[in-house]
Amino acid sequence: MRRTELIEEAIVKKMGVLSDTGALVVNTGEHTGRAAQCRYIVQHAELAETIDWGNTNRPISPGMAERLKGYVLGRFETQKVYTFQGFVTGFPVEVRSLSPWHSAFAANMFRSEAIQSLKGLSDKKVQVFHDPYGKASEIGSEFDCDTYIVLDPVAMTSVIVGTAYAGEIKKSAFALCNYALPQMGVLPMHASANCLDDGSNSCVLFGLSGTGKTTLSAAADRALIGDDEIVWTPQGLSNMEGGCYAKLIDLDPEKEPQIFRATNQFGAILENVSFKKGTRQVDYADRSKTENTRGSYSLGAIDNVFDQSRDASPPKSIVFLEADAFGAMPAVAKLNSYQARFYFISGYTAKVAGTEMGVKEPSATFSACFGAPFMPRHPAVYGDLLARLAEQHGCEVWLLNTGWTQGDFKTGQRFPIPVTRKILSAIQSGELGKQPTVKHPVFGFEVPTSCPGVESKWLEIPNGDAPANLARTFHDNIQKHAGAMDPEVIQKGGPAI
């Protein structure tokens, strides 16, 4: 079925309604974010040494995985199944779902054609079996909850049961690709990217959900490559997906005009937003359902998108976005090669309320490679490949703080988006690299003391106990990766404690 027909069917089935601008508005029920504690990887013998097993990548036996898949396929036999077929990177992808709007979501998010430079690298197909309304506990007592997301990197399949949060569909497909691609010499990145119209001067922005990947990559003076999942091929940068999945909380048409326009038209799917009383007008400030309100739309809904049929140039700048919640980090800092590897493996931010189930307020988190749930291999695999490519192409690497300043998330204020945009523009133009810097007394990186168009108050280095307290958490976190890292990276790249 076409996307239009899928949306119409969702309305007929009373799964959603249209807003006053034509977007489909749906509710995802209990799960309004990723069910991180319910995600598993099939424990095949050949994966024993290649998966970074732990709380992020929990093992599940092949037998249990087959029982879960059989349960879903059995339900497919008795209900109408909605199928989408497209591409994710160079892999064909097929999504089979019991929900029409989830199939429409897949049509928004995946590519209609494979990345040209990756065609023929593999004959495998990514398959997603999606049953948002099933209950895994019905299978047997060994399934101790209703929700399971099970990835099988050998078969390249994902089975999703018991959650209607649509982000699980795209993230599970990407995680399967992220396991396979490094073997092909391709670096998958949980990042956004943009470039000039001709594909030059590209920039990669790493970051977890809520740090600004989508907002900052959508710039009027640059072409968007992609907003969440990027691959660095031998030819340059390409978009893994065919759409955007933007956070909508407090969406402002003046500050984020492209996202606002894209989510206010037919074809867009808005998750867990509310209407203003007595209208079909979306209230973007309403948090009654979740902080993690989301909107999906195809790249065709926004202006100035880079030609998705070819690769942009390798990046000139790499930016690690962090939403520091404790007023410990400066607005921006330049990293040397040791620091770049240290902070990439650390993947620090504050986990934003609503992005995962159970998160009510920001808390410090470290997610290796700025996307541990989507990077099944050991972090050093991705970190070493990034370092090699960055050195080969002479990339500048920066930290950019989109979190709080002049205090923590209770007493301070969040960096205004226009300020962050000006700093990012100075990075991309090369102007920030020309400004004077001072060495941070705790973290050791270079902090610019001026930036064109930015008031000096935004560039001040935070004082007090917060920097040293955060530095200790960096040190504690990196120890779990130390066995696979070059000791000099920790010694020369990490903060002084």
N, C-alpha and C positions, 0 to 999 in steps of 0.2 A: 504493500500500500504506500501511496505517496504521503508526504508529511502532512499535507492539507487534510487528507482523508483520515489520517491517524488522529489529528487534533479534533476533527469533527466527531469521530467515534468516541474519544475521551469525553466530549461534552454530552453526547447521547447517553453514555454510561454513567453520567453524573460524577465523573472523576475530576472535573474541573469546570471553570467558567471563564468567559472572556472578560478582560478588563475593558475600560472605556476606550482604550487605544488598540484593542485587538489581541493583546497577549493572552496566552492561556495561563490561568492562575490555578495552581494545584497545591494540595497539602500532602506531606509525606508521612504524617502520622507520628508514631513514637520516635522514629529516627529522623532527626533534622540535621544530622552530620554523619561523618564516617563512623561506623561501628568498629573502632580500632581493636577492641578486645575480642572481636568475633572473627578475625581474619586469620587464615591458616594457609600453609603451603604443604602440598603432598610430599611426604617424606620418602621419595624414591632413593634407592641406594646410590644411584649415580649423581645425586644432588648433595650427598653428605658433606663434601668439602667445599662446595661452591656457594651454598646459601649461608647468609649471616643469621644463623639460628638464634632465637631469643624471644623476648617479649613482643618484638615487632613482627618477626617471622616465626610463628608458632607451628610446630609440626603436627600433621594429622596423617594417620595411616592410609595407605592406598585403599584398603578395604572400606574404611569409613567414608572416604572421598567418593568411592564408587556407589555406596549406598545413598549418599546425598544426591549425587547426579541421577541415580535411578529413580529416586523419589520425585525429582523435578520432571524428568522425562515422562513418568507415569501421569503426573498432573497435566502435562502438555497433551496427552492423548485424549483427555476428557474436556478440555477447554480450548478456546480460540487462542492461537498463538500469533503474535505479531513479530514479523521478521524484518530486520534491516541488514543490508549487505553493503559494505564499503571498504575502506582501507584505514589502517593505522600504521604510520611510517610506510615501509615497503610491504607490510603484511596485509593480506586480505583479512577482513574482520566480519564476523556474522554475530548479530545479537538476536536472540530469540527470547521474547518476553510475553508474559500473560497480560501486560498492560500496554495499551496503545500509545499513551503519552510517553512512556519510557522508550518505546521504539522511535517516536518522534524526537525525543532527546538525543538518541543515538544518531539520527539523521542530522541534527544540528551540530553534533560534536565531532564526528569522524569525517575523514576525507572521502571525497568522491573518486579520487585517483591516488595511486601510490606516489610517493616521492620518487621523482625520475631517477635520481642518482642511486637509489636503493632497490630499484626493480631487479629481480633475479637473484638477489642475495640469499633468498631462502624460499623454499616451496611450502613452508608451513602456513597454517591458517589459524588465526585467533578466533576462538568461539566463546561466547558468553551466554550462559543459560540462566535466565533471570526470572525468579518467581517471588515477587515482592509480598505476596499475600499468603505464602505457605508458612508452615511452622516446622522447623527441623525436629522439634521435640516429638512430633508425631511418628518419627521413624523408629525411635527406640530410646531406652534410658541412657545410652552412652552419649546421646546428643543432649547436653544439659541446658540448652537454651533454644529459643526459637530462631535465632538469627545466626547464619553462617555465611562467610565469604571464603571460598576455597579456591586457591590458585594451583594449577598444575603446569609448571614450566616445561615439562617433558611433552605433554600432550598439547600445550598452549591453550588450555581451557580455563574458564572461570565459572564457578557455580555460585549464584547469589540467591539466598533464601531469607525471607523474613524482614527485609528492609526495602522501603520505597524511596529512600534517599538516592537520587539518580546519580550522584557523584561516584557511587560504588561501581557503576558500569564502566565509566571511562577510566577510573583509576586502576581497576583490575586489569583492563586491557593494556594499559600503559605499563603496568608492573611486569606483565609477561614479556612485553617488548624490551623493557629495560634489563631483563635478565639475558635476553638473546643478543642484543646489539653489540655489547663490548667484544664478544667473540668475533665480530665482523669488523672490528676497528672503528666502530661508530660510538660516540659518547652520547647517551641519553641524559637529558638534564631536566630536573623539575625547575623550570625557569620560563620567563618570558623573553622576548627579543624583538628589537626593531632596528631599522636601518634607514638610510636615505633612499629616495625613490629609485635610484639606480642599483641598489643593493650594496652600496659601499658603506663604510663607517658603521658597521653593525655593532650592537651592544647586547649583551646577555645579562638579564637580571634574575639571579637566584633568590628564592625565598619561599617560606612556608605560607600556607593560607593566611590571609589577613595582613600580610606585610606590604602589599601594594603592587604585586606583579602585574595584575590586569590594569589597574589604574595608571601606573607609570608607563606601561608599554604603549598605551593608547594616547599618543601625542600628535597634535595637529601638524607638526612640522617634520614628522618621521613616519615611515611606512611600517605597519605592524607585520612582523613575521609570525608571531604566535604569542599567546598570553599565559601558557601554563606548562606545556611540554614541548621541548625543543631538542633536536638532534644536531650534533656537530659531525658532519660527514667529511670525507676527504675533500669534498668540493666547497664546504662552507656550512651555513646554518639553514635548517629547514624546520617546518612546523610538523610535529607529529600528528596534530589533529586538524579538524576543519571548522572549528568554532570556538566560542568563548563561554566560560562558566563563571560569571562575575558575582562577587559579593554585592548585595544590594542595600545593606543597612545604611541608612542616612544618605542614600544616593542623591546627589545635588546636580541638577541639570546645568548649572553654570560651571561647576568645578570638574564634572565628568560628563561633558555633553555627548560624546560618542556612545558611551555605555548607556546613557539615558535614552538616546534615540533608538538604539538597537533593542532595548528591552521594552520599548513602548510601540511595538508594531506586531502585526500578525506573524506567527512563526516562532516568536520568542516564547519560552516557557519559564514562568516565575514560580519559584518554590517557596511556600510558607510565608508569603507576604499577606498583609491585611488591607482591606479597603477602608477608606474614610467613611464614616457613618452615613448610611443612606445613599451611597454612591458606588460606582465601580472604579473609582479613582484610587490607585495604590498609595498607601501611606508608608513611605519608605522609612519613616522613623519608628514605626510600630515594632516593638520587640516582644510582643505578647506570646508569639509562637517560638521564636528563636532569634539569636543574634546572627545566625548563619543563613539569612535569607539569600536566595541565589537566583540568577537568571541565566538561561542558556540561549544562545543565538548563533547562527551561522556567521562566518566571516563576511558573507555577502551583505550582512545587515549594517556593516560599518564602512566608513570611508577610509581611503588611503591604506589599503592592505597590499603588502608586497606580493608579487606574482608567485602564487603557490606552486607553480609548475617547475620552478627552478630554485637553486640554492642562492642565498645571499652570501656575501663575502665572509670569511672568518672574522670573528669579532676584534675590534680595536680595544674595547673595554669590557671588563667583566665586573659586575656589581653584586655584592652579597647584601641583600636586604634583611634588616632585622628590626623588629618592633620591640625595642627594649622597654620593658615595663617598669624599670626601677630607677630611671634617671641616672644610669651609670655610664652610658655610652655617649660619645659626642655625635654630632650630626653626621659627620663623614670622616673617613680616615683612609689613607693610602697604604697598601700592603706590599711588602717585599715578597719574594718567592716562598720563603719559609712560612711567613705569616699567611699567605694565600692558602697554602696546603693545610695549615693548622686550623684556620677558621672555616674552610670548606668541610673538613672532616668533622669539626665541632657542630656546625649548622645551628647556631644559636638564634633564638628569638623568644618572644613571650607567646605562649599558646593562647590564641584569642578565644574569648568566650563563644561557644556555639559551634566552633569548627569541628569538634569531636564531642560525642555524647558525654555528659557529666561535667564539662568544663564550664564553670559559672563566672569566673573572673580570670584575668591574665595570670599566668605563672611561668616561671623560667623553664625552658625546655631546650634540649639539644637533640637535633635530628640530623644524623650524618648525611652529608651531601645535600643538605637542605631539602630532604625528601626521603628519609629512611623507609617509610612504609611503601614507597614505590620503587625502591632500589634493592632488590633481593640479594644481590651479591655482597661480598665484603666491601666496606666503604673504600678501602685502599685501592680496589680495582678501578673505581670511578675517579678517585682522587689522583692516582698516578696518571691516568689517561688525560685528565684535565690539565695537570701540571705540564705534561709533555706537549700538549697542543698549545697551551698558553705561551710556553717558552718558544715554541716553534714560530708562532705568529706575533710575538712581541706585544702581548696584551697587557694593559694596565689593569690592576685589580684593586677594587675599592670596597670598603664597608659603607653602607648608607643606612642610617637609622631613621625609620619611619614611626618610631614609638614616641616616648614621652621625654620632655625636657623640663628643666627648672623644677624638678621634683619627680616623684614616681607617679603611677597611674591613679593614685588617690589625691595627691597634692599638686601635681604639675599639670602641664597641658601637652597634647599631642602635637607633633610638628605639623604645621599647616601644609596641605597638599601643594599650594603654590610655591612655598619655600623649598620643599623637597624637589619639585619639578625644576626649579632654577639651579639647584645644586647638581641634579642629574644632567641637565643640559650643559653645565660647565664641564662635567666629566666627559660627556660625549664629544664636545667640541675641542677638548684638549686644554681649555683655559684653566681648569682647576689644577691641572698638573703643573702649571707655571707659577702658582701662588706660593708664598712663603708658608712654611710649616713648622710645627714644634713637635718634639717627641713626647708621646703620652707617658706620664710618669709611671703608670702601672702596666698598660698594655703594650707599650713599646712601639706602636705604629705611629706614622706621621699624620698629624692633624693640621689641615689647612687653617690659617688664621684669617683668611679673607676669601671671598667668592664673589664674582661679579653679580650685582643685583641683589645680594643677600645681606641683611643687617648683621652686624658682628655679634649681636646677642644670641643669634641662633647657632653660632659656631663655637661658643664657649665650651671649655672642657669641664664636665661636672666634677665637683669636689666632694668632700665628706667621705663617709665610709662605703658608699654604694659601689664605686669602681673596684675597690679591693675585695669587697664581699663577692661581687660577681666574678672577679678573676679567680677566686678560689673554686667556684663552681666549674669554671672552664678547666682548671687543673684536674679536679676530681673526675670530670666527665671523660677527658681525653685518655685517662688511664685504661679504660676498657678497650681502646683501639691501639694502645701503645705497642702491643706485641707484633702488629703488622706494619708499624710505621717506622720510618727512618728516625732514630733518636734525635738527630739534629733538628728535625722539624719541630719537635716538642721543645727542645732546648732553646732554639733561636726564634721560633715562631710564636710561642705562647707568651702569656703575660708573666710578669714578675710577681711572685707571691712570697 
